Amino acid sequence: MGEFWPVPDALAYLGGSWRVRRSVRDLASGATGEFGGTTRFEPLAGDGPPGGLLHHESGTFVWQGVARPAERTLRFLPGPGGTADVRFADGRPFHDLDLTSGRHIADHPCAADLYRGEFTVRDADHWRTVWRVRGPAKDLVLTTEYAREP
């Protein structure tokens, strides 16, 4: 089996609940943190296009020894050919997502910073994202491992 697991339909693959472990490294200061929790991909309610998913992540983020609850919401909308159009909760564009080869690179400019995400699918129940954030205010690496919940 190859290094990547091709996914013909990103939204069909992502649907359901996933356990999440994320490490955060600030390359400038050396500070580290981690997030642990759950991500759920559920059908969008009546305000979204058919087939779209609401992504809701919740858990605990520990930064420099201080634990805090954390959550975020994204919208994953159907794109052409089994891809997805990822949006922030308020509808602003975030990035595209094409997992047909099992690997995808996406860029998101945010003010003067650039977020570059690498998405890799390992198998039917495991995928990963690595976001590298560079700019005048940030120098971060965020690595997230997802494992499907039974």
Phi, psi and omega in degrees: 000143181286179182289331183242152182247108183298141181235110182291334182221104185301316184291321177297320180294315188285336184309138179114201184245143183227140169280140185234134170230123181233133171253143179235126177237127172267107185290336180285315185261341185086357180292149179227158176207174177209151177238139173225137180175211185227142171242131176243133173249109183237154180304138177296142176291187186305343184273001182242168179291153177302138178089351179285160180237142171264123180259120177233122180248134177213148180171210183236130177252125179249118179235120181050045175083356181255121181266134178220147172293145181217146175204160175205157180229135176228162174244129177251110184256150181297136175242179181292143172061035177084009178272179178225150175250109185268130182234153171291167182303327182274004176097350178295144179296141175248292179197166173269166181213114180235105183258015185299334176263355184089358181212142180209142175247132179227142176247145174221107174285134180226103187054235182270359182262153175240125174262123175241118182253137172245122181251128177228136177256127183267320179194192185298339188235009183215131173214169188212148171233143172232114176258127175251121184246121181229142177169185182295333184257346188220147172211083191234156167231124178242116182245123183237129176253132180244134175230126183299136175278142181295000000 
